[in-house]
Amino acid sequence: MTGRRILLTAAAATLFALPALAAGDVGQLEKQPVNLSAIAMFLAFVVMTLGITYWAASRTRSTSDFYTAGGGISGFQNGLAIAGDYMSAATLLGLSSLVFAKGYDGFVYTISFFVGWPIILFLLAERLRNLGHFTFADIASYRLDQGKIRTFAAIGSLTVVCFYLIVQMVGAGQLIKLLFGLDYNVAVIVVGVLMVVYVTFGGMIATTWVQIIKAVLLLGAGVILAFLALSRFGFSLEAIAQSAIASHKDGVKIMGPGTLLADPVSAVSLSLGLLFGTAALPHIMMRFFTVPNAREARKSVFYASGFIGFFFLIVCVLGMAAITIVGTDPQFFEGGKVGGKLIGGGNMPVMHLAKALGGDLFLGFLSAVAFATILAVVSGLALAGASAIAHDLYARVIRKGEATEREEMRVSKIASLVLGVLAVVLGIAFEKQNVAFLVGLTFGVAASVNFPVLILSMYWKGLTTRGALAGGIAGLISAVTLVILSNAVWVVVLNNPKPIFPYEQPALFSMTLAFIVTIIVSKLDSSASARAEREAFEDQFVRSQTGIGAAAAAKH
């Protein structure tokens, strides 16, 4: 009962504080008025999700409930939740603006974010569910040294979570400052508070339903906006393309490959980072433990791939339609100069499209959905981070598996609170910084640290603890170093004249190095523990294929 009272108090404080704070200073974006319709719709979303959290709190009684919703989520529900975890505000705004600016090049870039899902479907989904329990470390340490591998896996997961949380919090502050007319700090604090409430009280059950609702809202908003856009062109994609060619300053060139990914090394490195980094994001992997069996895990990826692919196609349609509808309308350009700077910046075409087609009310709805997407993503990240701290480090490494469920749950909730406070502090601290490099670093670290250990532990008998640690450390150090030496940090952040490392994405080099070091060190490892780890592969293989011994769904 005490937890429920705290939840209701937090909910009331958030709901009553937000409208009052909305009237405060809007910082550098004084041209953007307070968007009352967006705030009202967002408050409706908050009320709904806090109600779900209240319901979920009564069903979260064990670590299984907290981390994985008791394994009772269906494949369809989990597919929607995965889509909700993956489809962010950055996807909607950033990728549509790329298509708006670059045409076909933007479309190719958008598709590269999608191609990682077949890898997850065919290589990972079934074995993740059969071998894992709560976290990625359960799989990596199945036959290797529990203490060492869990510690390393937790550090890798927390690194990815922290980097991605900073990106999301800074994005939340800037986006809401722009769309809602709220102060940056207010937006960051509201996101942080709601994130902690969802995760601490509702665990995976609440987080899953927040993500499902967000996915439905985002898909629904995209479909409605695409329908309105297509109606302007007689529901003809050919008419949209022809009109875009006529309206764009580059003309027919937007229908062919251009300069966005002209350098083949950058293109390959980016593709590898997105392909394998996506498969190794801890909050994505964690979703496969929420379903009852491997069959539902495969169905999850199948549904998620359909929803995500469909959404990306919608995003491309919106970007192309915006070239004509937004790109030729003076009201969306500073000073009314068509072809000049868009009001609100280069990521705003889809928001301006919403206003052009649906008026201020639809713009408010899409703004509220954008805020909701951020809440869903940060909640999943916070839960993944809390599970790494409580389950891997505290319960398995520090307490050697002797911690009670009650103790582990308490540490999980404390970890969620600490991560929430840390996310708010870092979000505010990085307000003036260019955090674009953290996106590349997040996927680079996931692809270079988590993925090699994950895939080799499941498929290669020869992997040893020493090899996994050596390769993972090599991947982590090289990924971070290369990003620091790249243009995004060395020039943009540190103000040096030119980068030492000429590419933006490190995955081609750091992931390759991680695999090579892991294989070489494992091959050279002739210790008794290494022999035992190789012999244990047969038992792991049987479980990964059959699911015998895997955790079953909890009964409520």
N, C-alpha and C positions, 0 to 999 in steps of 0.2 A: 504493500500500500504506500510505503514511503516513496518508492520509485515513481509510482503513478502521480503522487502529489507534486513531486519535483518536476515531472514531465508536464503536468498541467500548468504549473507556475512558469516554467520556461516558455511554454507555448503562449501563455497570456502576455508575458513580457515582450516576446518577439512581435506578436500581432499588434499590440498597442503602441510599441515603440516605433515601428516602421513608418506609419503615416506621419507621426509627429516629426521624425527625422527627415522625412522627404522634403519638408519645407526649408531645410537648411541650405548651406552653401553648396553649390554644384561645381565648385572648383574652376578649372580652366575651360570647361565646356559650357559657358554661360549661354551660348546660343541654343542649347537644348533645354526646353522647359520641362518641369516636372510632369511626367506622364501618368496622370491619375488613373486612367483606364488600365494601363499596364500594371500599376501597383495593386489595383483592386483585383485583377485577375490572378496576379501572383499570390495575393493573400488568400484567395479562394483555393489555390493549389496547396498552400501551406496548411490551411485548415484541414483539407482532405488528407494530406499525408501525415499530419500530426494525429489525426483520428486513426489512421492505419497503424501508426507507431504505438498508440495507446492499446490498440487491439493486439499488436504483435508482442508487446511487453508481457501480456498475460500468457503467451504461448512460448516465450523464450525462457526455458527452465534449465537447460543444460548447455554444455559447450557445443554439442552437435547442433542444437537449435541456434545458438548464437553465431557460430561460424558458417554453418551450411544449411540453415533452415530445416535441420533434421533430415536432410536428403529427400524432402517431400515435395519439391517443386517439379512440375511436369516438364517434358521436353519443350512443349510449345511455350509455356510460361517462361522457362529459362531462356529460350531463344529470343523472346521479346526483351527479357532483362539484359541479356548480352548485347543486343542491339542498342538498348538504352544506355548501357555502359560505354559503348563504342561511338555512338552518334552524339557528338558534342556540339556546343554552340560554335566552336571553331570549325567544325565540319560544315555547318550550315552557312556561316558567314564567310569563312576563309576560302573554301573550295568554290562556292558560287561566285565569289569575287575574282578568283583565278580564271574561271570560264569567261566572266564578264570582260576581263582585261586581255586574256590570251587566246580565247576560243578553244580550238582543238587541243592545244598544248595543256590547257587547264583540265580538259576532259581526261587526257592521258594521265596527268598527275592524280586526278581524282580516283581513277581506276586502280592506281598503284596502292592506294590505301585499302583496297578491297581484296587484292589477290592473296593476302595471307590466310584467308579463311579456308580455302581448300587444303592448305597445309595442316591447319588445325583439325579439319574434318578427317582427313585420311591418315595422318601420322600420330596425332596426339589425343584426340577426344576420348577414345575408348580406353586407352592405357592410363590416361590421367584419372579417369573415374575408377578404374579397377585397382590402381596402385595407391592413389592418394586417399587422404582422410580429411584433412582440413587445409593444408597448405602445399605449395610447390616443394618445400623441403621434405615432406613425407615421401615423395617419389625419389628425389635425388639421394636421400639417405637410406633408402629401403635396404640396400645390401652393403652400403659403405659405412664409414665411421659416423655414428649418429651425432656425437658432440661436435666434431669438426665441420662436417658437411652442413648440419643444421645451422651452426653459427654463421658459416659463410653464406648459405642460402638466405638466411634472414637479413644479413648485411646487404646482399644484393637486392633483395626485395625492398628493404627500407630505403636504399639509395634511389631506386626507381620511383617509389611512392613519394619520397620527399621532393625530388625534382619535379615530378608531375603535379604534385600539390601546389608548388610555387607557381607553376605555369597557370594552373586552373584558378588559383586565388587572384593572381594579378589580372588574368583575363576577366574574371568575375567583376573585380573592382572597376576596370576600365570599361567593360561592356555595360554594366549597370549604370555607371556614371553617365554614359552616353545615351542609353536607351530610356532609363527611368528618370534621369535628372537628379539622381541621388549622389551624395558625397562618396568619394572612393572608399574612405575608411569605414563608412556605414555599411556599404555593400559587402566589404570583406568580412566585417564582424558578423553581419546577419548570416552570411553563408557559413562561417565558422560555427556559430551557435547552432544553427539548424543541423549541420553535419554531425556535431557531437550528440545532439538529441536523438537523431535518427539511429545512429550506430550504437550509442550507449544503452538506450532503452529498448530499441526494436531489433538490434542485431541484423542478421542476414534476412530475416523475414521482412522487416520493415524496409531494408535497403532494396530487396528484390522488388517489392511492390512499388516503391518510389521509382525505380528504374523502368518497370513495366508501364506505369502511368505516364512517365516522361516520354517513353518510346511511342506510345499511342498518340500523345499530344503532338509530338514532333512530326510523326508520319502523317497525322491528320492535317496539321497546319501546312505541311509541304504539299499534300495532295490537293487541298483546297486552293492554295496559291498557284499551283501548276495548272489546275483546272481554269482558274480565272485568267491566267496568262495565255493558255492555249486558246481560250475563247476569243481572244483578241486577234488570233491568226487563223480562225476557222478550224481549229483543232488540227492544224497541219504542221508537222515538224519541218517539212520542206519550206513552208512559208516563213517559219521562225528563222531558219538558216539564211534564206534569201534576204530577209529584212535585216538580219544582223550584219551580213556582208555589206549591204547598202549603208548601214548606219555607222559601222565601226571605221575608225581612221585607217586601219590596216587593210580594209576591204577583204578580198578573197583570201588573203594570206592567213586569216584567222582559221580557215578550214584545213590548214596543213600544219605539219610540225614546224616549230620555229626555234626560238633560242632558250626556252625555259629549261630544257634538259639537253642542251646541245652537246655538252661534254659527256662522253660515254662513261668515263670513270665516275663522275658525280651521279649520273643516272643509275648505274649499277649499284653504287654504294647506297644511294637513297632507297633503291628497291629492296636491297638486302635488309636494310634497317627496318623498313616498314613490314616486309614479309615475315622476317623471323623475330623482330622486336615485338610485333603484335602478338605472336604466338607465345611470347614469354613475359607478357605483362602480368604481374601477380594478381591484380584484381580481375583480370579476364580468366586466368587459370582457375582461380578460386570458385568461379561459377560452375565448374564441372563437378564439384563435390556436392552441389545442392540437389542433384537429381538422383533418383533411386538406383539406377543401374546404367551400364555402358550403352544399352540401346537408347535410353533417353538422352544420354550425353551426345550420341551421334545425331539424334533428332534435334537437339538444341542447336548444334552448329548448322544443320540444314536449314532450320527456320531462321536463325540469326543471319546466315548468308543471304537468304531471300530478302529479309527485311532491310538489311544494310545495302545490298546491291540495288534494290528498288529505290531506296532513299537517295543513293548516290546518283542514280539516273534522274530522279526528280531535281536534285541540286543542279545537275548539268542543264536541264531544261530551263530552270529558273535563271541561271547565269546567262544563257543565250537570249532568253526573252528580255532580260534586263538591259541587254545591249541596245535594244530599240526603245523599250518603254521608259527606262531610266536614263539611258545615255543620250537621248535627244530632248529631254525635258529640262528646261532651265531652272525650275524650282528646286532641283536636287543638286545644283552646283553652286559653290560659293560665288557671290556676286552675279548669279544668273548666267555665268559664262559656260556654255555647253562645251564639253571637252576639257574643262579645267579641273579643279580639285573638287571631289565630291564632298558634300556637307557630311561631317562626321568621320571622314577618312575613307580609305580604299576598301575597307571590308564591309561597307554599308549597302552595296547594290541590292541585296535581297530584302533588306529592311525598307529601303526606298520603294522597291517593287511592291511590297505589302501595302504601303501607304497609297501608292498610285492606283492599285487595283481594289483595295478594300477599305481605304480611308484610315482615319486615326484609330478607329476601334480595332480593326484587324492588325494594325501596327502594334497596338497595345497587347493584343493577344500573342503575337509572335514574339514580342519582347519578353512577356511573361514566360513563354515556353523556353526561350533562350536562357533565362535565369534558372528555370526548372532543370534544364539539361546540366547546368553546372553543378547544381545541388546533387543530382543523381551520381555524377561522375566522382565528385569529391567524397561522397558517402562510401562508394565502393572502394576508393583508394584508402580511406581511413580504416575501413574494416580489414583490408588486406594488411595494412601496416600493423594494426592492433593484433592480428592473428600471428604475425611474424614475431612480435615481441612476447606475447603471452604464451602461445602454444610452442613455438620453436625455442626461443631463448629461455623463458622462465620455466615452463613445465618440463621440457625435454632436456635442456642443457644444464640449467642451474639446479633444478630440483630432481633431475635424473629420472623423470617419469613418476615421481612420488607425490606430485601436487594433486590435491583434490579438485574436483570440478568447480567447487565453490571458490577455491583460491584462484584457479585459473580464470574464472569469469570475472572476479574482482580485478585482477591484473589487466584483463582485456579492456574493461571499462575505464580503468585509470589510464591505460595506454591510449584509448580513444580520446579521452579528455586532453591528454598531453599533446597528442598529434593535432587536435583541433586548435589548441592555443598556439602551438608552433606554426601551424599553417597561417593563422591570422597574423602573427608577428612577422613571419617571413613575407607574407603577402603585402603588408604595409611597408616593410623595409625595402622591398623590390619595386615599389610603385614607379619610381623614375627610371628603372633599369630596363634595358632591352633584354627580355628573357627568351627571345626566339632560340638562342643557342641551347636552352634547357630542353626544348622539344627534341632536337637532334640528339642531345646527350641522353635523354630518357630512353629513346628507342635504341640508341647505340649501346647503352649499358645493358638493356634487356636482351638485345641480340648477341652481345659479346660475353656476357657474364651468365645470365640465366639459361639461355637457349642451348649453348653447347653442352653444359652439364646435364640439362634436362633430357635432350634427345639422345646423348650418348649413354646416359644411365639406363634408358629404356631399351635401346637397340644394340648396344655394343657390349659384349661380354668382357672385353679386355679393360674396361674402365676401372681405375682404382682411386682410392681416396686422394693419394698424393697427386695423381694426374689431374683429377677434378679441381683440387685446390690450386695447383700451379697454373692450369689453363684459365680458371676463373679469375685469378689475381692478374694474370697477364692481360686478359680481356678488359678488366676494369681499369687498370692503370693506363693501357694504351687508348681506350675509348675516351677517358677523361683528358688525357694529355693531348690527343689529336684535336679534340673540340676546343681546348684552351688555345692551341696554336693555330686554329682556323680563323677565317675572316670574322666570324660571328663574335668571337671573344678578343682575339689578338688585335684586331683593327677597330671594331665597333665599340667594345667595352674598354679595352686598354689603350686605345688611340695610337697604336703603332702604325707606321706607314703602309705596310703590306704584311699579309699572313705568312707564317713559316710553312704551315700545312695548307695547300691550295684548295682543298675540298671541304664542303660543309658537313658532310655526313661521314663518320669514321667507320661504319660497319664493315665495309669491304676489307679494311685492313685489320681492325681490332678483332672482329669475329674470326677471320681467317687465322690470325695469330693465336687466338684462344683455342681453336680446334687443333692446330699443329702442336702447341705446347702440351695440351691435354693428352693427345695420342702418344707423343714422344715420351713424356714422363711416365705414362701408364705402361708403355712397352718396356721401359727400362726398370720398372719397379718389380723386383723379384722377392720382395719380403713375404713372410708367412701370412701377414694380414692381406696382402694383395692376392695371394693364391686363394685364400678363403673367400674373398670378395668375388673373384672370378667364378668359383664353384657355386656361389649362391645365386648366380644369374639364372640357372635352370628353374629354381623355385620361383623367382621373380617372373620369369617368362610365362610359366603356367598360370600364375595369378593374373598377369596382364592380359592373357588371352581368354581366360575363363571367368574371371571375377570371383573365384573361390577364395573366401576369406575377406573379401571387400566389405566395407561397412554398409549395412542395409539402412533403409529409410526408417526414421524414428516414428513411433505411433503416438498420436496426440489424442 
